[in-house]
């Protein structure tokens, strides 16, 4: 910590206090060493016992008057031992904090330990007028209050400022209907040297208005000889109530001038450039769209204002044939331009008696583009005919409102005819035992003369007498045999019970077994649903998930395994590990008992 000079008879030598002094020098100069150690201890005690400087907080501004769009600096200096954090909540009532920079130093001068911290805040005024900056509290200490004059920017009202950056709003319709798509285009034009944040989302004055962004592009354009950077964003707007719709409130905040960023300036506050920077705060004007009521001439069940709407079908063709009990696939697709999937109606239609339908979950999709939203819904279902015959699928009609022509139109899916053929191996109804009535042809046919019969009658008379004698001889022999063995009784032939036709449950089980043996998922799904319909005819389950919830655990596990194959990314074969015949044994026993009871011959008919 210090140096001491000691005079001796020999040439002067320097005695350095501290552990670095060699031991032989200490032994050679005992007085010098002792004095050096005493001085060292004295200096250390002086530094340790000297009181630190009292904590003090001060603040100063880079300028006492600024413009509304001008950045300035507030510096807070904290001296002494004070580790508290400055309280800045009161500042945020009048200013926006754009950046912060911190600096800390410790120094010892004449035995005095000095600590100092600096906090530099880059601020932007929120309003005009004389602003009193309250004291900044740092622990138990506080800075002095300051005063700042905020004035209107001279460039804020000039044409030059307007040419630096501006926002344009444009809509594709001046009037529209509720739930009709309105395309809103927002353009931000920035001159060279302007930098800033992104645009804010447009706001609407009518409640329940849906605004969705479609696209965002950047390019360059020229206006009045000035080169601009163009940011164009498109939005899809759906208003749900009539009235005047105002769209606007798009905000942009940027800056122009200066070559330094705020971060670089905070690292080097002595550099020039930020003082010439000005903040640009721009708010767009509003655009208005008149939302008209729904036309009274519209006759549809669901209000559908669209640019285009179509309904098409894949699968079942006209006059297509299918075997009874076999599934027939049908896929109906609804496409619309200018509607969302939430606006598309559910596809509902009635089927003739004898046809059952098993729909899958509808698949919906939306595709946004700069020109608007396109939506689609696909319904896949399976048709099963229970009885042979010809059936007509009814047409599907969906009224909608064409926003391009401003009139109602109807999307039509024409009807289809399908023929259900009788399944091979089915039991035909037994022939009728009632006497058959003669056909008109038989009644009209005249009787033919029996000439040949009369000619041969005389030749066959002797043959008839021989047959009569043989019959009498046989009858006599039987009578004699009965007299010799009177105890013998006739043995009745065993009665064979009539064979009852298969029950519906047996037929359904056979369909299930065939589907599992053929590894046909779709046929198995249809067979399970038909089995569920037979169990709960009043409220048949519409899908496998609902069916599984009504069954006992073993059957439910098999149905769920099959259902997962239709929705899993990769279908597995775990569903084929189950045996429907074993799972449905209780139902089979009940069906067998019913069949046996039906086949018994009543004792007292």
RAZIQUI-V586354 format. One record per pair of residues at least 12 apart in sequence whose C-alpha atoms are under 6 Angstrom apart, sorted by the first residue. I is the first residue (numbers start at 1). J is the second residue. D is the distance in Angstrom with one decimal. If there is no record, write none. Layout:
# RAZIQUI-V586354
i=(I | I)
j=(J | J)
d=(D | D)
This chain:
# RAZIQUI-V586354
i=(3 | 17 | 47 | 52 | 53 | 54 | 55 | 55 | 55 | 56 | 56 | 57 | 57 | 57 | 57 | 58 | 58 | 58 | 59 | 59 | 59 | 60 | 60 | 61 | 61 | 64 | 65 | 65 | 65 | 66 | 67 | 67 | 67 | 67 | 68 | 68 | 68 | 68 | 68 | 69 | 69 | 70 | 71 | 71 | 72 | 72 | 73 | 73 | 74 | 74 | 75 | 75 | 76 | 76 | 77 | 77 | 78 | 78 | 79 | 79 | 80 | 84 | 84 | 85 | 86 | 86 | 87 | 94 | 95 | 95 | 95 | 95 | 96 | 96 | 97 | 97 | 98 | 98 | 99 | 99 | 100 | 100 | 101 | 101 | 101 | 102 | 102 | 103 | 103 | 104 | 104 | 128 | 128 | 129 | 129 | 130 | 130 | 131 | 131 | 132 | 132 | 133 | 133 | 133 | 164 | 164 | 165 | 165 | 166 | 166 | 167 | 167 | 167 | 168 | 168 | 169 | 169 | 170 | 170 | 171 | 171 | 174 | 175 | 175 | 175 | 176 | 177 | 177 | 178 | 178 | 178 | 179 | 179 | 179 | 180 | 180 | 181 | 181 | 181 | 182 | 182 | 183 | 183 | 184 | 184 | 185 | 185 | 186 | 186 | 187 | 187 | 188 | 188 | 189 | 189 | 189 | 190 | 190 | 191 | 193 | 194 | 194 | 195 | 195 | 196 | 196 | 199 | 199 | 200 | 200 | 202 | 202 | 202 | 203 | 203 | 203 | 204 | 204 | 205 | 209 | 209 | 210 | 210 | 211 | 211 | 212 | 212 | 213 | 214 | 214 | 214 | 214 | 214 | 215 | 215 | 215 | 216 | 216 | 217 | 217 | 218 | 218 | 242 | 242 | 242 | 243 | 244 | 244 | 244 | 245 | 245 | 246 | 246 | 247 | 247 | 248 | 248 | 249 | 250 | 250 | 251 | 251 | 252 | 252 | 253 | 253 | 254 | 254 | 255 | 255 | 255 | 256 | 256 | 257 | 257 | 258 | 258 | 258 | 258 | 259 | 260 | 300 | 304 | 304 | 305 | 306 | 306 | 306 | 306 | 307 | 307 | 307 | 307 | 307 | 308 | 308 | 309 | 309 | 310 | 310 | 310 | 311 | 311 | 312 | 312 | 313 | 313 | 314 | 315 | 315 | 315 | 316 | 318 | 318 | 319 | 319 | 320 | 321 | 321 | 321 | 322 | 323 | 323 | 323 | 324 | 324 | 324 | 324 | 324 | 324 | 325 | 325 | 325 | 327 | 327 | 328 | 328 | 329 | 330 | 330 | 331 | 331 | 332 | 332 | 333 | 333 | 334 | 334 | 335 | 336 | 336 | 337 | 338 | 338 | 340 | 341 | 354 | 354 | 354 | 355 | 355 | 356 | 356 | 357 | 357 | 358 | 358 | 359 | 359 | 360 | 360 | 362 | 362 | 363 | 363 | 364 | 364 | 388 | 388 | 388 | 389 | 389 | 390 | 390 | 391 | 391 | 392 | 392 | 393 | 393 | 394 | 395 | 395 | 395 | 396 | 396 | 397 | 397 | 398 | 398 | 500 | 512 | 512 | 561 | 562)
j=(16 | 36 | 111 | 113 | 80 | 80 | 79 | 80 | 81 | 78 | 79 | 77 | 78 | 142 | 143 | 76 | 77 | 143 | 75 | 76 | 143 | 74 | 75 | 73 | 74 | 148 | 148 | 149 | 150 | 150 | 150 | 151 | 152 | 153 | 125 | 150 | 151 | 152 | 153 | 278 | 279 | 278 | 123 | 124 | 122 | 123 | 121 | 122 | 120 | 121 | 119 | 120 | 118 | 119 | 117 | 118 | 116 | 117 | 115 | 116 | 115 | 138 | 139 | 138 | 137 | 138 | 137 | 126 | 123 | 124 | 125 | 126 | 123 | 124 | 122 | 123 | 122 | 123 | 121 | 122 | 120 | 121 | 119 | 120 | 266 | 118 | 119 | 117 | 118 | 116 | 117 | 150 | 151 | 149 | 150 | 148 | 149 | 147 | 148 | 146 | 147 | 145 | 146 | 147 | 190 | 191 | 189 | 190 | 188 | 189 | 187 | 188 | 284 | 186 | 187 | 185 | 186 | 184 | 185 | 183 | 184 | 289 | 289 | 290 | 291 | 291 | 291 | 292 | 239 | 240 | 241 | 238 | 239 | 240 | 238 | 305 | 237 | 238 | 338 | 236 | 237 | 235 | 236 | 234 | 235 | 233 | 234 | 232 | 233 | 231 | 232 | 230 | 231 | 228 | 229 | 230 | 228 | 229 | 228 | 256 | 255 | 256 | 254 | 255 | 253 | 254 | 251 | 252 | 250 | 251 | 248 | 249 | 250 | 247 | 248 | 249 | 246 | 247 | 246 | 238 | 239 | 237 | 238 | 236 | 237 | 235 | 236 | 235 | 234 | 235 | 368 | 369 | 370 | 233 | 234 | 370 | 232 | 233 | 231 | 232 | 230 | 231 | 291 | 292 | 293 | 291 | 289 | 290 | 291 | 288 | 289 | 287 | 288 | 286 | 287 | 285 | 286 | 284 | 283 | 284 | 282 | 283 | 281 | 282 | 280 | 281 | 279 | 280 | 278 | 279 | 280 | 277 | 278 | 276 | 277 | 273 | 274 | 276 | 277 | 273 | 273 | 399 | 400 | 401 | 401 | 337 | 338 | 402 | 403 | 337 | 338 | 402 | 403 | 404 | 336 | 337 | 335 | 336 | 334 | 335 | 411 | 333 | 334 | 332 | 333 | 331 | 332 | 331 | 329 | 330 | 331 | 330 | 416 | 417 | 417 | 418 | 418 | 418 | 419 | 420 | 420 | 420 | 421 | 423 | 385 | 386 | 420 | 421 | 422 | 423 | 384 | 385 | 386 | 383 | 384 | 382 | 383 | 382 | 380 | 381 | 379 | 380 | 378 | 379 | 377 | 378 | 376 | 377 | 376 | 374 | 375 | 374 | 373 | 374 | 375 | 375 | 385 | 386 | 387 | 384 | 385 | 383 | 384 | 382 | 383 | 381 | 382 | 380 | 381 | 380 | 381 | 378 | 379 | 377 | 378 | 376 | 377 | 420 | 421 | 422 | 419 | 420 | 418 | 419 | 417 | 418 | 416 | 417 | 415 | 416 | 415 | 413 | 414 | 415 | 412 | 413 | 411 | 412 | 410 | 411 | 599 | 524 | 527 | 575 | 575)
d=(5.8 | 5.0 | 5.4 | 5.7 | 5.5 | 5.6 | 5.3 | 4.1 | 5.8 | 5.8 | 5.0 | 5.7 | 4.6 | 5.7 | 5.0 | 5.9 | 5.2 | 4.6 | 5.5 | 4.5 | 5.9 | 6.0 | 5.5 | 5.9 | 4.7 | 5.1 | 5.6 | 4.4 | 5.9 | 5.2 | 5.4 | 4.8 | 5.7 | 5.0 | 5.8 | 5.9 | 5.9 | 5.7 | 5.9 | 5.6 | 4.8 | 5.0 | 5.7 | 5.1 | 5.8 | 5.6 | 5.6 | 4.7 | 5.8 | 5.2 | 5.7 | 4.4 | 5.6 | 5.1 | 5.8 | 4.6 | 5.6 | 5.0 | 5.7 | 4.4 | 5.0 | 5.7 | 5.0 | 5.9 | 5.8 | 4.5 | 5.5 | 5.6 | 5.9 | 5.3 | 4.6 | 5.3 | 5.6 | 5.1 | 6.0 | 4.8 | 5.3 | 5.7 | 5.9 | 5.0 | 5.7 | 4.8 | 5.8 | 5.1 | 5.9 | 5.7 | 4.7 | 5.7 | 5.1 | 5.8 | 4.4 | 5.0 | 5.7 | 6.0 | 5.1 | 5.9 | 4.6 | 5.9 | 5.2 | 6.0 | 4.6 | 5.7 | 4.9 | 5.8 | 5.9 | 5.0 | 5.4 | 4.4 | 6.0 | 5.6 | 5.6 | 4.6 | 5.5 | 5.8 | 5.0 | 5.8 | 4.8 | 5.8 | 5.1 | 5.7 | 4.6 | 4.9 | 5.2 | 4.5 | 5.7 | 5.0 | 5.3 | 5.0 | 5.5 | 4.9 | 5.7 | 5.0 | 5.4 | 5.3 | 5.9 | 5.4 | 5.7 | 5.3 | 5.5 | 5.8 | 4.9 | 5.8 | 5.0 | 5.7 | 5.0 | 5.9 | 4.6 | 5.7 | 5.2 | 5.7 | 4.5 | 5.8 | 5.1 | 5.7 | 5.7 | 4.8 | 5.2 | 5.1 | 4.7 | 5.6 | 5.6 | 4.5 | 5.3 | 5.5 | 5.8 | 3.5 | 5.8 | 5.2 | 5.4 | 5.3 | 5.3 | 5.7 | 5.1 | 5.7 | 5.5 | 5.7 | 5.7 | 4.8 | 5.6 | 5.7 | 4.6 | 5.7 | 5.1 | 5.7 | 4.6 | 5.4 | 5.2 | 4.3 | 5.4 | 5.2 | 5.8 | 5.8 | 5.8 | 5.7 | 5.4 | 5.8 | 5.7 | 4.4 | 5.9 | 5.3 | 5.6 | 4.6 | 4.7 | 5.4 | 5.6 | 5.1 | 5.9 | 4.6 | 6.0 | 5.5 | 5.0 | 5.6 | 4.5 | 5.4 | 5.4 | 5.9 | 4.3 | 5.7 | 5.6 | 5.2 | 5.7 | 4.5 | 5.9 | 5.1 | 5.4 | 4.4 | 5.7 | 4.9 | 5.3 | 4.2 | 5.2 | 5.7 | 5.6 | 5.8 | 4.6 | 4.5 | 5.6 | 5.4 | 5.1 | 5.9 | 5.8 | 5.0 | 4.9 | 5.9 | 4.7 | 5.9 | 5.0 | 5.6 | 5.7 | 5.4 | 5.8 | 5.6 | 5.5 | 5.9 | 5.5 | 5.1 | 5.6 | 4.3 | 5.9 | 5.3 | 5.7 | 5.7 | 4.5 | 5.9 | 5.4 | 5.6 | 4.5 | 5.0 | 5.7 | 4.6 | 5.8 | 5.4 | 5.0 | 5.2 | 4.8 | 4.8 | 4.8 | 5.7 | 4.6 | 5.8 | 5.0 | 5.4 | 4.6 | 5.7 | 5.3 | 5.7 | 5.5 | 5.6 | 5.5 | 5.4 | 5.8 | 5.7 | 5.7 | 5.6 | 5.0 | 5.5 | 5.0 | 4.7 | 5.9 | 5.4 | 5.7 | 4.4 | 5.8 | 5.2 | 5.8 | 4.4 | 5.5 | 5.3 | 4.5 | 5.8 | 5.4 | 4.5 | 5.4 | 5.9 | 5.5 | 5.5 | 5.9 | 5.6 | 5.8 | 5.7 | 4.6 | 5.7 | 5.3 | 5.5 | 4.6 | 5.4 | 5.1 | 6.0 | 3.9 | 5.5 | 5.7 | 5.6 | 4.8 | 5.6 | 5.1 | 5.7 | 4.4 | 4.7 | 5.0 | 5.1 | 5.8 | 5.2 | 5.9 | 4.3 | 5.7 | 5.4 | 5.6 | 4.4 | 5.3 | 4.9 | 4.8 | 5.5 | 4.6 | 4.0 | 5.7 | 5.0 | 5.7 | 4.6 | 5.5 | 5.1 | 5.9 | 5.8 | 5.5 | 4.9 | 5.0)
